[in-house]
Amino acid sequence: LARTGYVRHVVSSPAARRQGVGRALLEAARARFAAAGCETWCLNVKPGNVAARALYEALGMRERYASAA
């Protein structure tokens, strides 16, 4: 996992949603991970968070594992 970047939380104000804030935050994270030598990155998202999942998929992320707690 030494070369894996992990996104812990991505949160924007409801008033700022659908304006590119999440995309900008994730693009910045991707750039920082690349600069740090990370070869991959990952995060967790609730299955029902449709908007977040759509954003992550638009950035090229794909579901690798599914779990329930």
N, C-alpha and C positions, 0 to 999 in steps of 0.2 A: 503493500500500500504506500510505500515511500514516494512513488511517482503518480499518486492519485490525488487530485484535488477534490475536496468535499465541500459542497454548499450546504450550510446548516439551515439558514432561514432566508427567504426572500419575501419581503413584506413591503407593500406600498399602501399609502392612504387610499381609502375607497374613492376619494375625490380625484386622485391622480391615476387611477386605473384606466387602461385602454389608451394611454398616451405615450407608451414606449418606455416607461420607467423601468419595468421589470426586464425588458429586453436590454436596456442600457446597463443595468446592474449585472446581468448575466454575461454580457459581452465583456464588461470590465473584469469580471471574475475569470472568464476564459483566458483573457490576455495575461492576467497575473499568474494563473496556473501555468501557462505556457512559458512565461518568463522564469518561473521557478523550476522548470524542467519536468513538470507533470506531463505524463503521456496520455492521461485520461482524467475525466472528472465525473462526479456522480452526486446524487441527492436522493432524498426520500420525499414522496408526495402522497397525500391521501388519495385513494382511488377515485373518490367522488369530486375531487378538485379539478373540474373539467377545464376551467380557464387556465390554471397553472400548467396542467398537462399539455394543453394545446401550445402554450408558449414554449415549454421545454422541447416538444416535438418540432416546433418551427425552428429551433436552434440546433436541430440534428440529434437530440437525445432520444433514446429508445428505451422502453421498459426491458430490464434484464431479469429482474426478480420481483415476485409479488409475495407479500406477507401480510398477516393480520395480527393485530395485538388486542 
